[in-house]
Amino acid sequence: MLETGILLTRAQLEELTGMKQPARMVAWLEQRHWVYEPAARRGGIPRVSRQHFEARMSGKSNARRRNGPRLDFFAAQ
C-alpha cells in the first residue's frame, strides 16, 4: 500500500536511515544535511516531510540545513 501522508512514517525513517532509535535517526539526518523537525516528545521520531524526501531521493534538491537564523527577515521592504 502506498503511503500518502505528509510525513514519513517510523518504518520509512527506519528504512531510510537504517536505524531504529530516534537519536540515531537524528544523527544520520544531520550528517547528511536533511531538513527535519525534532520530535515533539522524548522518544518520538524526527519529522521529515514526504516532499523533502522525494526531492532528495530524486536528486532535484540539494538543500542544506541552515546553521543560523535568517537575518534577511528583518530587511526593509
All heavy atoms as a GROMACS GRO file, in nm:
protein
  627
    1MET      N    1   0.084  -0.118   0.000
    1MET     CA    2   0.000   0.000   0.000
    1MET      C    3   0.088   0.125   0.000
    1MET      O    4   0.184   0.135   0.075
    1MET     CB    5  -0.092  -0.001   0.121
    1MET     CG    6  -0.180   0.119   0.131
    1MET     SD    7  -0.289   0.105   0.273
    1MET     CE    8  -0.429   0.188   0.207
    2LEU      N    9   0.056   0.220  -0.083
    2LEU     CA   10   0.133   0.343  -0.096
    2LEU      C   11   0.096   0.441   0.014
    2LEU      O   12  -0.022   0.471   0.034
    2LEU     CB   13   0.107   0.406  -0.233
    2LEU     CG   14   0.183   0.534  -0.265
    2LEU    CD1   15   0.332   0.504  -0.272
    2LEU    CD2   16   0.135   0.591  -0.396
    3GLU      N   17   0.196   0.488   0.089
    3GLU     CA   18   0.173   0.587   0.193
    3GLU      C   19   0.162   0.725   0.129
    3GLU      O   20   0.241   0.761   0.043
    3GLU     CB   21   0.290   0.588   0.293
    3GLU     CG   22   0.304   0.460   0.369
    3GLU     CD   23   0.200   0.441   0.477
    3GLU    OE1   24   0.141   0.541   0.522
    3GLU    OE2   25   0.175   0.327   0.513
    4THR      N   26   0.064   0.804   0.172
    4THR     CA   27   0.045   0.935   0.112
    4THR      C   28   0.040   1.047   0.214
    4THR      O   29   0.003   1.158   0.181
    4THR     CB   30  -0.084   0.939   0.028
    4THR    OG1   31  -0.194   0.907   0.112
    4THR    CG2   32  -0.077   0.843  -0.089
    5GLY      N   33   0.074   1.021   0.339
    5GLY     CA   34   0.076   1.126   0.441
    5GLY      C   35   0.183   1.229   0.410
    5GLY      O   36   0.271   1.207   0.327
    6ILE      N   37   0.177   1.342   0.478
    6ILE     CA   38   0.275   1.448   0.450
    6ILE      C   39   0.408   1.423   0.519
    6ILE      O   40   0.508   1.484   0.483
    6ILE     CB   41   0.221   1.587   0.487
    6ILE    CG1   42   0.191   1.598   0.635
    6ILE    CG2   43   0.100   1.621   0.404
    6ILE    CD1   44   0.156   1.739   0.679
    7LEU      N   45   0.411   1.331   0.617
    7LEU     CA   46   0.535   1.299   0.688
    7LEU      C   47   0.571   1.152   0.668
    7LEU      O   48   0.483   1.067   0.652
    7LEU     CB   49   0.520   1.327   0.837
    7LEU     CG   50   0.491   1.470   0.876
    7LEU    CD1   51   0.466   1.480   1.027
    7LEU    CD2   52   0.603   1.563   0.836
    8LEU      N   53   0.700   1.122   0.672
    8LEU     CA   54   0.744   0.983   0.666
    8LEU      C   55   0.704   0.912   0.794
    8LEU      O   56   0.705   0.970   0.902
    8LEU     CB   57   0.895   0.975   0.647
    8LEU     CG   58   0.954   1.033   0.520
    8LEU    CD1   59   1.104   1.009   0.516
    8LEU    CD2   60   0.887   0.976   0.396
    9THR      N   61   0.670   0.785   0.782
    9THR     CA   62   0.634   0.704   0.898
    9THR      C   63   0.761   0.653   0.966
    9THR      O   64   0.872   0.663   0.912
    9THR     CB   65   0.549   0.583   0.855
    9THR    OG1   66   0.630   0.499   0.772
    9THR    CG2   67   0.424   0.626   0.782
   10ARG      N   68   0.743   0.595   1.085
   10ARG     CA   69   0.857   0.538   1.157
   10ARG      C   70   0.925   0.431   1.071
   10ARG      O   71   1.047   0.427   1.058
   10ARG     CB   72   0.812   0.477   1.289
   10ARG     CG   73   0.927   0.405   1.362
   10ARG     CD   74   0.883   0.344   1.492
   10ARG     NE   75   0.869   0.440   1.599
   10ARG     CZ   76   0.969   0.479   1.678
   10ARG    NH1   77   1.089   0.429   1.662
   10ARG    NH2   78   0.948   0.566   1.773
   11ALA      N   79   0.846   0.343   1.009
   11ALA     CA   80   0.901   0.236   0.926
   11ALA      C   81   0.981   0.294   0.809
   11ALA      O   82   1.088   0.243   0.774
   11ALA     CB   83   0.790   0.145   0.875
   12GLN      N   84   0.930   0.400   0.749
   12GLN     CA   85   1.001   0.462   0.637
   12GLN      C   86   1.130   0.529   0.683
   12GLN      O   87   1.232   0.521   0.613
   12GLN     CB   88   0.909   0.562   0.567
   12GLN     CG   89   0.796   0.494   0.494
   12GLN     CD   90   0.688   0.589   0.450
   12GLN    OE1   91   0.666   0.694   0.510
   12GLN    NE2   92   0.619   0.552   0.343
   13LEU      N   93   1.128   0.593   0.799
   13LEU     CA   94   1.251   0.653   0.852
   13LEU      C   95   1.353   0.545   0.887
   13LEU      O   96   1.473   0.563   0.865
   13LEU     CB   97   1.222   0.738   0.975
   13LEU     CG   98   1.178   0.880   0.946
   13LEU    CD1   99   1.132   0.949   1.074
   13LEU    CD2  100   1.289   0.959   0.881
   14GLU      N  101   1.306   0.434   0.942
   14GLU     CA  102   1.397   0.323   0.972
   14GLU      C  103   1.460   0.270   0.845
   14GLU      O  104   1.580   0.241   0.841
   14GLU     CB  105   1.322   0.212   1.045
   14GLU     CG  106   1.287   0.246   1.188
   14GLU     CD  107   1.207   0.138   1.258
   14GLU    OE1  108   1.183   0.029   1.200
   14GLU    OE2  109   1.166   0.163   1.372
   15GLU      N  110   1.381   0.258   0.739
   15GLU     CA  111   1.434   0.209   0.612
   15GLU      C  112   1.533   0.309   0.552
   15GLU      O  113   1.637   0.270   0.500
   15GLU     CB  114   1.320   0.184   0.514
   15GLU     CG  115   1.365   0.122   0.384
   15GLU     CD  116   1.250   0.087   0.292
   15GLU    OE1  117   1.133   0.096   0.333
   15GLU    OE2  118   1.280   0.051   0.177
   16LEU      N  119   1.501   0.437   0.560
   16LEU     CA  120   1.588   0.541   0.505
   16LEU      C  121   1.722   0.547   0.578
   16LEU      O  122   1.827   0.547   0.515
   16LEU     CB  123   1.519   0.678   0.515
   16LEU     CG  124   1.603   0.799   0.475
   16LEU    CD1  125   1.635   0.796   0.326
   16LEU    CD2  126   1.530   0.928   0.512
   17THR      N  127   1.716   0.550   0.711
   17THR     CA  128   1.838   0.569   0.790
   17THR      C  129   1.908   0.440   0.827
   17THR      O  130   2.027   0.441   0.858
   17THR     CB  131   1.805   0.644   0.921
   17THR    OG1  132   1.718   0.564   1.002
   17THR    CG2  133   1.741   0.779   0.893
   18GLY      N  134   1.835   0.330   0.829
   18GLY     CA  135   1.893   0.204   0.876
   18GLY      C  136   1.902   0.199   1.027
   18GLY      O  137   1.969   0.113   1.083
   19MET      N  138   1.834   0.290   1.096
   19MET     CA  139   1.839   0.300   1.242
   19MET      C  140   1.699   0.281   1.299
   19MET      O  141   1.601   0.319   1.239
   19MET     CB  142   1.890   0.438   1.286
   19MET     CG  143   2.018   0.482   1.221
   19MET     SD  144   2.154   0.377   1.275
   19MET     CE  145   2.282   0.435   1.168
   20LYS      N  146   1.692   0.224   1.421
   20LYS     CA  147   1.564   0.208   1.490
   20LYS      C  148   1.547   0.310   1.602
   20LYS      O  149   1.435   0.346   1.636
   20LYS     CB  150   1.551   0.068   1.545
   20LYS     CG  151   1.534  -0.037   1.437
   20LYS     CD  152   1.495  -0.169   1.496
   20LYS     CE  153   1.474  -0.271   1.387
   20LYS     NZ  154   1.341  -0.270   1.333
   21GLN      N  155   1.656   0.357   1.659
   21GLN     CA  156   1.650   0.452   1.770
   21GLN      C  157   1.639   0.595   1.716
   21GLN      O  158   1.718   0.634   1.630
   21GLN     CB  159   1.773   0.439   1.859
   21GLN     CG  160   1.785   0.305   1.926
   21GLN     CD  161   1.916   0.290   2.001
   21GLN    OE1  162   2.015   0.353   1.967
   21GLN    NE2  163   1.914   0.208   2.104
   22PRO      N  164   1.543   0.672   1.769
   22PRO     CA  165   1.524   0.809   1.720
   22PRO      C  166   1.650   0.895   1.726
   22PRO      O  167   1.677   0.971   1.633
   22PRO     CB  168   1.415   0.864   1.812
   22PRO     CG  169   1.337   0.743   1.852
   22PRO     CD  170   1.439   0.634   1.865
   23ALA      N  171   1.731   0.884   1.832
   23ALA     CA  172   1.852   0.965   1.842
   23ALA      C  173   1.950   0.932   1.729
   23ALA      O  174   2.018   1.021   1.676
   23ALA     CB  175   1.919   0.944   1.978
   24ARG      N  176   1.957   0.807   1.693
   24ARG     CA  177   2.045   0.767   1.583
   24ARG      C  178   1.989   0.810   1.448
   24ARG      O  179   2.065   0.842   1.356
   24ARG     CB  180   2.071   0.617   1.587
   24ARG     CG  181   2.156   0.580   1.707
   24ARG     CD  182   2.196   0.438   1.705
   24ARG     NE  183   2.278   0.410   1.822
   24ARG     CZ  184   2.338   0.296   1.844
   24ARG    NH1  185   2.326   0.198   1.757
   24ARG    NH2  186   2.410   0.278   1.951
   25MET      N  187   1.856   0.812   1.436
   25MET     CA  188   1.794   0.865   1.314
   25MET      C  189   1.833   1.011   1.296
   25MET      O  190   1.869   1.054   1.187
   25MET     CB  191   1.642   0.854   1.322
   25MET     CG  192   1.586   0.717   1.311
   25MET     SD  193   1.406   0.726   1.331
   25MET     CE  194   1.364   0.556   1.331
   26VAL      N  195   1.824   1.087   1.406
   26VAL     CA  196   1.858   1.230   1.402
   26VAL      C  197   2.004   1.248   1.361
   26VAL      O  198   2.037   1.332   1.277
   26VAL     CB  199   1.831   1.297   1.538
   26VAL    CG1  200   1.893   1.435   1.545
   26VAL    CG2  201   1.681   1.305   1.563
   27ALA      N  202   2.093   1.169   1.418
   27ALA     CA  203   2.235   1.178   1.384
   27ALA      C  204   2.256   1.151   1.235
   27ALA      O  205   2.332   1.222   1.168
   27ALA     CB  206   2.317   1.081   1.469
   28TRP      N  207   2.190   1.051   1.183
   28TRP     CA  208   2.200   1.017   1.041
   28TRP      C  209   2.151   1.134   0.956
   28TRP      O  210   2.216   1.172   0.857
   28TRP     CB  211   2.120   0.892   1.012
   28TRP     CG  212   2.138   0.835   0.875
   28TRP    CD1  213   2.224   0.735   0.840
   28TRP    CD2  214   2.069   0.874   0.755
   28TRP    NE1  215   2.212   0.709   0.705
   28TRP    CE2  216   2.118   0.794   0.650
   28TRP    CE3  217   1.973   0.968   0.726
   28TRP    CZ2  218   2.074   0.804   0.520
   28TRP    CZ3  219   1.928   0.980   0.595
   28TRP    CH2  220   1.978   0.899   0.493
   29LEU      N  221   2.036   1.189   0.990
   29LEU     CA  222   1.979   1.300   0.914
   29LEU      C  223   2.073   1.422   0.918
   29LEU      O  224   2.094   1.488   0.816
   29LEU     CB  225   1.841   1.338   0.970
   29LEU     CG  226   1.730   1.235   0.951
   29LEU    CD1  227   1.609   1.270   1.037
   29LEU    CD2  228   1.692   1.222   0.804
   30GLU      N  229   2.127   1.452   1.034
   30GLU     CA  230   2.216   1.568   1.047
   30GLU      C  231   2.346   1.550   0.969
   30GLU      O  232   2.394   1.643   0.906
   30GLU     CB  233   2.244   1.598   1.194
   30GLU     CG  234   2.122   1.650   1.261
   30GLU     CD  235   2.150   1.737   1.382
   30GLU    OE1  236   2.268   1.756   1.416
   30GLU    OE2  237   2.052   1.786   1.439
   31GLN      N  238   2.404   1.430   0.973
   31GLN     CA  239   2.528   1.404   0.900
   31GLN      C  240   2.510   1.427   0.751
   31GLN      O  241   2.603   1.466   0.682
   31GLN     CB  242   2.575   1.260   0.921
   31GLN     CG  243   2.642   1.236   1.051
   31GLN     CD  244   2.686   1.091   1.062
   31GLN    OE1  245   2.617   0.999   1.017
   31GLN    NE2  246   2.800   1.070   1.124
   32ARG      N  247   2.391   1.403   0.702
   32ARG     CA  248   2.365   1.413   0.558
   32ARG      C  249   2.288   1.540   0.521
   32ARG      O  250   2.243   1.556   0.409
   32ARG     CB  251   2.289   1.289   0.512
   32ARG     CG  252   2.381   1.167   0.516
   32ARG     CD  253   2.303   1.038   0.522
   32ARG     NE  254   2.392   0.923   0.526
   32ARG     CZ  255   2.452   0.878   0.637
   32ARG    NH1  256   2.433   0.939   0.752
   32ARG    NH2  257   2.532   0.774   0.631
   33HIS      N  258   2.274   1.630   0.617
   33HIS     CA  259   2.213   1.763   0.597
   33HIS      C  260   2.068   1.756   0.550
   33HIS      O  261   2.026   1.833   0.466
   33HIS     CB  262   2.296   1.847   0.499
   33HIS     CG  263   2.439   1.856   0.539
   33HIS    ND1  264   2.482   1.934   0.644
   33HIS    CD2  265   2.550   1.796   0.489
   33HIS    CE1  266   2.613   1.922   0.656
   33HIS    NE2  267   2.655   1.838   0.564
   34TRP      N  268   1.992   1.663   0.606
   34TRP     CA  269   1.849   1.655   0.577
   34TRP      C  270   1.775   1.757   0.662
   34TRP      O  271   1.812   1.781   0.777
   34TRP     CB  272   1.795   1.516   0.609
   34TRP     CG  273   1.821   1.415   0.501
   34TRP    CD1  274   1.943   1.366   0.463
   34TRP    CD2  275   1.725   1.352   0.418
   34TRP    NE1  276   1.927   1.276   0.362
   34TRP    CE2  277   1.794   1.266   0.332
   34TRP    CE3  278   1.587   1.359   0.408
   34TRP    CZ2  279   1.730   1.188   0.237
   34TRP    CZ3  280   1.523   1.282   0.314
   34TRP    CH2  281   1.594   1.197   0.230
   35VAL      N  282   1.670   1.812   0.610
   35VAL     CA  283   1.585   1.904   0.685
   35VAL      C  284   1.481   1.821   0.758
   35VAL      O  285   1.416   1.735   0.698
   35VAL     CB  286   1.516   2.005   0.591
   35VAL    CG1  287   1.420   2.093   0.668
   35VAL    CG2  288   1.620   2.089   0.519
   36TYR      N  289   1.467   1.843   0.888
   36TYR     CA  290   1.370   1.769   0.968
   36TYR      C  291   1.326   1.856   1.085
   36TYR      O  292   1.390   1.954   1.120
   36TYR     CB  293   1.429   1.638   1.019
   36TYR     CG  294   1.535   1.657   1.124
   36TYR    CD1  295   1.503   1.654   1.260
   36TYR    CD2  296   1.668   1.683   1.090
   36TYR    CE1  297   1.599   1.675   1.357
   36TYR    CE2  298   1.763   1.703   1.185
   36TYR     CZ  299   1.730   1.700   1.318
   36TYR     OH  300   1.825   1.722   1.413
   37GLU      N  301   1.217   1.817   1.145
   37GLU     CA  302   1.166   1.882   1.265
   37GLU      C  303   1.191   1.785   1.380
   37GLU      O  304   1.159   1.666   1.369
   37GLU     CB  305   1.017   1.909   1.249
   37GLU     CG  306   0.955   1.989   1.359
   37GLU     CD  307   1.001   2.134   1.362
   37GLU    OE1  308   1.043   2.187   1.257
   37GLU    OE2  309   0.993   2.193   1.470
   38PRO      N  310   1.247   1.832   1.491
   38PRO     CA  311   1.270   1.742   1.604
   38PRO      C  312   1.139   1.681   1.655
   38PRO      O  313   1.032   1.738   1.636
   38PRO     CB  314   1.332   1.832   1.711
   38PRO     CG  315   1.382   1.951   1.637
   38PRO     CD  316   1.294   1.967   1.517
   39ALA      N  317   1.150   1.570   1.722
   39ALA     CA  318   1.033   1.503   1.778
   39ALA      C  319   0.964   1.593   1.880
   39ALA      O  320   1.030   1.670   1.951
   39ALA     CB  321   1.075   1.373   1.845
   40ALA      N  322   0.834   1.584   1.886
   40ALA     CA  323   0.756   1.665   1.979
   40ALA      C  324   0.776   1.621   2.124
   40ALA      O  325   0.763   1.702   2.215
   40ALA     CB  326   0.609   1.659   1.942
   41ARG      N  327   0.809   1.495   2.144
   41ARG     CA  328   0.829   1.444   2.279
   41ARG      C  329   0.946   1.347   2.280
   41ARG      O  330   0.986   1.295   2.176
   41ARG     CB  331   0.702   1.378   2.331
   41ARG     CG  332   0.655   1.264   2.247
   41ARG     CD  333   0.522   1.209   2.297
   41ARG     NE  334   0.461   1.123   2.199
   41ARG     CZ  335   0.496   0.996   2.176
   41ARG    NH1  336   0.595   0.942   2.244
   41ARG    NH2  337   0.436   0.924   2.085
   42ARG      N  338   0.998   1.324   2.398
   42ARG     CA  339   1.111   1.233   2.412
   42ARG      C  340   1.073   1.093   2.364
   42ARG      O  341   0.966   1.042   2.396
   42ARG     CB  342   1.155   1.228   2.557
   42ARG     CG  343   1.281   1.152   2.575
   42ARG     CD  344   1.332   1.162   2.714
   42ARG     NE  345   1.458   1.088   2.719
   42ARG     CZ  346   1.527   1.070   2.827
   42ARG    NH1  347   1.486   1.120   2.940
   42ARG    NH2  348   1.639   1.003   2.823
   43GLY      N  349   1.160   1.034   2.286
   43GLY     CA  350   1.134   0.900   2.233
   43GLY      C  351   1.058   0.901   2.102
   43GLY      O  352   1.043   0.797   2.040
   44GLY      N  353   1.012   1.019   2.060
   44GLY     CA  354   0.942   1.029   1.932
   44GLY      C  355   1.041   1.035   1.818
   44GLY      O  356   1.160   1.058   1.838
   45ILE      N  357   0.992   1.015   1.698
   45ILE     CA  358   1.080   1.016   1.582
   45ILE      C  359   1.088   1.157   1.522
   45ILE      O  360   0.995   1.236   1.536
   45ILE     CB  361   1.032   0.917   1.474
   45ILE    CG1  362   0.892   0.955   1.424
   45ILE    CG2  363   1.038   0.775   1.525
   45ILE    CD1  364   0.847   0.879   1.302
   46PRO      N  365   1.200   1.188   1.457
   46PRO     CA  366   1.209   1.317   1.388
   46PRO      C  367   1.108   1.321   1.274
   46PRO      O  368   1.073   1.217   1.217
   46PRO     CB  369   1.353   1.320   1.336
   46PRO     CG  370   1.396   1.178   1.331
   46PRO     CD  371   1.320   1.107   1.438
   47ARG      N  372   1.059   1.440   1.242
   47ARG     CA  373   0.959   1.452   1.137
   47ARG      C  374   1.024   1.501   1.009
   47ARG      O  375   1.085   1.607   1.006
   47ARG     CB  376   0.849   1.548   1.182
   47ARG     CG  377   0.770   1.488   1.300
   47ARG     CD  378   0.673   1.583   1.357
   47ARG     NE  379   0.751   1.677   1.440
   47ARG     CZ  380   0.699   1.772   1.513
   47ARG    NH1  381   0.570   1.790   1.517
   47ARG    NH2  382   0.776   1.851   1.585
   48VAL      N  383   1.012   1.420   0.906
   48VAL     CA  384   1.067   1.451   0.774
   48VAL      C  385   0.951   1.455   0.675
   48VAL      O  386   0.871   1.362   0.669
   48VAL     CB  387   1.169   1.343   0.728
   48VAL    CG1  388   1.220   1.372   0.587
   48VAL    CG2  389   1.285   1.335   0.826
   49SER      N  390   0.942   1.564   0.600
   49SER     CA  391   0.830   1.574   0.505
   49SER      C  392   0.853   1.482   0.387
   49SER      O  393   0.965   1.460   0.341
   49SER     CB  394   0.813   1.718   0.456
   49SER     OG  395   0.909   1.750   0.360
   50ARG      N  396   0.743   1.427   0.340
   50ARG     CA  397   0.748   1.338   0.223
   50ARG      C  398   0.800   1.416   0.102
   50ARG      O  399   0.875   1.364   0.020
   50ARG     CB  400   0.610   1.281   0.195
   50ARG     CG  401   0.608   1.179   0.084
   50ARG     CD  402   0.479   1.102   0.081
   50ARG     NE  403   0.441   1.047   0.211
   50ARG     CZ  404   0.495   0.939   0.266
   50ARG    NH1  405   0.589   0.874   0.204
   50ARG    NH2  406   0.454   0.896   0.384
   51GLN      N  407   0.761   1.543   0.090
   51GLN     CA  408   0.804   1.626  -0.022
   51GLN      C  409   0.957   1.642  -0.022
   51GLN      O  410   1.021   1.631  -0.126
   51GLN     CB  411   0.736   1.763  -0.016
   51GLN     CG  412   0.770   1.853  -0.130
   51GLN     CD  413   0.700   1.987  -0.120
   51GLN    OE1  414   0.641   2.021  -0.017
   51GLN    NE2  415   0.705   2.064  -0.226
   52HIS      N  416   1.015   1.667   0.096
   52HIS     CA  417   1.161   1.680   0.106
   52HIS      C  418   1.229   1.547   0.072
   52HIS      O  419   1.328   1.543  -0.001
   52HIS     CB  420   1.200   1.727   0.246
   52HIS     CG  421   1.347   1.742   0.264
   52HIS    ND1  422   1.421   1.837   0.197
   52HIS    CD2  423   1.435   1.674   0.341
   52HIS    CE1  424   1.548   1.827   0.233
   52HIS    NE2  425   1.559   1.728   0.320
   53PHE      N  426   1.173   1.438   0.124
   53PHE     CA  427   1.227   1.305   0.096
   53PHE      C  428   1.228   1.279  -0.055
   53PHE      O  429   1.330   1.237  -0.110
   53PHE     CB  430   1.142   1.199   0.168
   53PHE     CG  431   1.167   1.059   0.121
   53PHE    CD1  432   1.278   0.989   0.163
   53PHE    CD2  433   1.080   0.997   0.033
   53PHE    CE1  434   1.302   0.859   0.119
   53PHE    CE2  435   1.101   0.868  -0.011
   53PHE     CZ  436   1.213   0.799   0.032
   54GLU      N  437   1.115   1.304  -0.121
   54GLU     CA  438   1.106   1.278  -0.264
   54GLU      C  439   1.201   1.366  -0.344
   54GLU      O  440   1.263   1.320  -0.440
   54GLU     CB  441   0.962   1.296  -0.312
   54GLU     CG  442   0.871   1.186  -0.260
   54GLU     CD  443   0.723   1.209  -0.288
   54GLU    OE1  444   0.688   1.315  -0.344
   54GLU    OE2  445   0.644   1.120  -0.253
   55ALA      N  446   1.216   1.491  -0.304
   55ALA     CA  447   1.308   1.581  -0.373
   55ALA      C  448   1.453   1.534  -0.355
   55ALA      O  449   1.531   1.531  -0.450
   55ALA     CB  450   1.292   1.725  -0.323
   56ARG      N  451   1.490   1.497  -0.232
   56ARG     CA  452   1.627   1.450  -0.207
   56ARG      C  453   1.656   1.321  -0.282
   56ARG      O  454   1.764   1.304  -0.340
   56ARG     CB  455   1.649   1.427  -0.057
   56ARG     CG  456   1.658   1.551   0.028
   56ARG     CD  457   1.785   1.630   0.007
   56ARG     NE  458   1.906   1.557   0.032
   56ARG     CZ  459   1.985   1.572   0.137
   56ARG    NH1  460   1.954   1.658   0.231
   56ARG    NH2  461   2.095   1.502   0.149
   57MET      N  462   1.563   1.228  -0.280
   57MET     CA  463   1.586   1.098  -0.341
   57MET      C  464   1.582   1.103  -0.493
   57MET      O  465   1.641   1.019  -0.559
   57MET     CB  466   1.485   0.996  -0.288
   57MET     CG  467   1.496   0.972  -0.138
   57MET     SD  468   1.663   0.934  -0.080
   57MET     CE  469   1.679   0.767  -0.137
   58SER      N  470   1.517   1.203  -0.549
   58SER     CA  471   1.512   1.216  -0.695
   58SER      C  472   1.628   1.300  -0.748
   58SER      O  473   1.647   1.309  -0.868
   58SER     CB  474   1.379   1.279  -0.738
   58SER     OG  475   1.375   1.414  -0.698
   59GLY      N  476   1.703   1.364  -0.658
   59GLY     CA  477   1.815   1.447  -0.700
   59GLY      C  478   1.775   1.588  -0.739
   59GLY      O  479   1.856   1.664  -0.788
   60LYS      N  480   1.650   1.624  -0.714
   60LYS     CA  481   1.603   1.758  -0.751
   60LYS      C  482   1.634   1.863  -0.646
   60LYS      O  483   1.620   1.981  -0.670
   60LYS     CB  484   1.453   1.756  -0.776
   60LYS     CG  485   1.415   1.675  -0.897
   60LYS     CD  486   1.268   1.676  -0.920
   60LYS     CE  487   1.235   1.590  -1.042
   60LYS     NZ  488   1.091   1.584  -1.065
   61SER      N  489   1.676   1.821  -0.527
   61SER     CA  490   1.704   1.915  -0.419
   61SER      C  491   1.845   1.894  -0.368
   61SER      O  492   1.886   1.781  -0.343
   61SER     CB  493   1.605   1.895  -0.304
   61SER     OG  494   1.642   1.974  -0.195
   62ASN      N  495   1.916   2.001  -0.350
   62ASN     CA  496   2.046   1.994  -0.285
   62ASN      C  497   2.044   2.085  -0.162
   62ASN      O  498   2.144   2.140  -0.123
   62ASN     CB  499   2.160   2.031  -0.380
   62ASN     CG  500   2.148   2.173  -0.432
   62ASN    OD1  501   2.051   2.243  -0.403
   62ASN    ND2  502   2.245   2.216  -0.509
   63ALA      N  503   1.924   2.100  -0.104
   63ALA     CA  504   1.905   2.189   0.011
   63ALA      C  505   1.990   2.144   0.129
   63ALA      O  506   2.002   2.026   0.157
   63ALA     CB  507   1.758   2.191   0.051
   64ARG      N  508   2.045   2.238   0.195
   64ARG     CA  509   2.123   2.213   0.316
   64ARG      C  510   2.054   2.279   0.433
   64ARG      O  511   1.991   2.382   0.419
   64ARG     CB  512   2.263   2.270   0.301
   64ARG     CG  513   2.337   2.210   0.184
   64ARG     CD  514   2.458   2.145   0.233
   64ARG     NE  515   2.526   2.082   0.123
   64ARG     CZ  516   2.595   1.973   0.138
   64ARG    NH1  517   2.605   1.919   0.255
   64ARG    NH2  518   2.655   1.918   0.036
   65ARG      N  519   2.066   2.221   0.548
   65ARG     CA  520   2.005   2.277   0.667
   65ARG      C  521   2.082   2.402   0.709
   65ARG      O  522   2.205   2.404   0.711
   65ARG     CB  523   2.010   2.173   0.779
   65ARG     CG  524   1.932   2.215   0.898
   65ARG     CD  525   1.915   2.101   0.992
   65ARG     NE  526   1.832   2.148   1.101
   65ARG     CZ  527   1.807   2.078   1.207
   65ARG    NH1  528   1.856   1.959   1.219
   65ARG    NH2  529   1.732   2.125   1.302
   66ARG      N  530   2.007   2.507   0.742
   66ARG     CA  531   2.071   2.631   0.787
   66ARG      C  532   2.132   2.612   0.924
   66ARG      O  533   2.077   2.542   1.009
   66ARG     CB  534   1.967   2.743   0.795
   66ARG     CG  535   1.929   2.798   0.663
   66ARG     CD  536   1.851   2.926   0.683
   66ARG     NE  537   1.736   2.906   0.769
   66ARG     CZ  538   1.613   2.893   0.727
   66ARG    NH1  539   1.585   2.899   0.599
   66ARG    NH2  540   1.515   2.875   0.812
   67ASN      N  541   2.244   2.678   0.948
   67ASN     CA  542   2.309   2.671   1.078
   67ASN      C  543   2.272   2.789   1.166
   67ASN      O  544   2.309   2.793   1.281
   67ASN     CB  545   2.461   2.665   1.062
   67ASN     CG  546   2.505   2.532   1.009
   67ASN    OD1  547   2.441   2.432   1.033
   67ASN    ND2  548   2.614   2.531   0.935
   68GLY      N  549   2.203   2.887   1.113
   68GLY     CA  550   2.167   3.004   1.191
   68GLY      C  551   2.037   3.063   1.144
   68GLY      O  552   1.974   3.014   1.051
   69PRO      N  553   1.996   3.171   1.208
   69PRO     CA  554   1.870   3.235   1.170
   69PRO      C  555   1.880   3.308   1.038
   69PRO      O  556   1.989   3.346   0.995
   69PRO     CB  557   1.846   3.332   1.285
   69PRO     CG  558   1.982   3.365   1.334
   69PRO     CD  559   2.063   3.240   1.317
   70ARG      N  560   1.766   3.329   0.976
   70ARG     CA  561   1.761   3.408   0.852
   70ARG      C  562   1.752   3.555   0.892
   70ARG      O  563   1.650   3.600   0.945
   70ARG     CB  564   1.638   3.370   0.770
   70ARG     CG  565   1.652   3.240   0.700
   70ARG     CD  566   1.538   3.214   0.608
   70ARG     NE  567   1.516   3.329   0.520
   70ARG     CZ  568   1.407   3.346   0.446
   70ARG    NH1  569   1.310   3.260   0.454
   70ARG    NH2  570   1.395   3.450   0.368
   71LEU      N  571   1.856   3.630   0.868
   71LEU     CA  572   1.857   3.771   0.903
   71LEU      C  573   1.791   3.857   0.797
   71LEU      O  574   1.757   3.972   0.824
   71LEU     CB  575   2.000   3.817   0.930
   71LEU     CG  576   2.069   3.742   1.045
   71LEU    CD1  577   2.212   3.790   1.060
   71LEU    CD2  578   1.993   3.759   1.174
   72ASP      N  579   1.769   3.803   0.678
   72ASP     CA  580   1.704   3.881   0.573
   72ASP      C  581   1.556   3.906   0.606
   72ASP      O  582   1.493   3.990   0.546
   72ASP     CB  583   1.717   3.814   0.436
   72ASP     CG  584   1.656   3.675   0.433
   72ASP    OD1  585   1.634   3.615   0.539
   72ASP    OD2  586   1.629   3.630   0.320
   73PHE      N  587   1.504   3.838   0.707
   73PHE     CA  588   1.368   3.859   0.752
   73PHE      C  589   1.348   4.004   0.797
   73PHE      O  590   1.242   4.062   0.782
   73PHE     CB  591   1.335   3.764   0.868
   73PHE     CG  592   1.203   3.788   0.932
   73PHE    CD1  593   1.087   3.745   0.870
   73PHE    CD2  594   1.193   3.854   1.052
   73PHE    CE1  595   0.964   3.766   0.929
   73PHE    CE2  596   1.069   3.874   1.111
   73PHE     CZ  597   0.955   3.831   1.049
   74PHE      N  598   1.454   4.064   0.852
   74PHE     CA  599   1.446   4.198   0.906
   74PHE      C  600   1.473   4.307   0.802
   74PHE      O  601   1.464   4.425   0.832
   74PHE     CB  602   1.546   4.216   1.022
   74PHE     CG  603   1.513   4.129   1.140
   74PHE    CD1  604   1.588   4.016   1.167
   74PHE    CD2  605   1.406   4.158   1.222
   74PHE    CE1  606   1.558   3.936   1.275
   74PHE    CE2  607   1.375   4.077   1.330
   74PHE     CZ  608   1.451   3.967   1.356
   75ALA      N  609   1.506   4.269   0.682
   75ALA     CA  610   1.537   4.367   0.578
   75ALA      C  611   1.415   4.453   0.546
   75ALA      O  612   1.302   4.406   0.543
   75ALA     CB  613   1.584   4.297   0.450
   76ALA      N  614   1.440   4.581   0.524
   76ALA     CA  615   1.331   4.674   0.494
   76ALA      C  616   1.273   4.643   0.357
   76ALA      O  617   1.344   4.608   0.262
   76ALA     CB  618   1.381   4.817   0.497
   77GLN      N  619   1.145   4.658   0.344
   77GLN     CA  620   1.077   4.631   0.217
   77GLN      C  621   1.076   4.754   0.132
   77GLN      O  622   1.045   4.859   0.164
   77GLN     CB  623   0.932   4.585   0.244
   77GLN     CG  624   0.927   4.458   0.324
   77GLN     CD  625   0.955   4.335   0.237
   77GLN    OE1  626   0.962   4.342   0.116
   77GLN    NE2  627   0.971   4.223   0.303
   0.00000   0.00000   0.00000
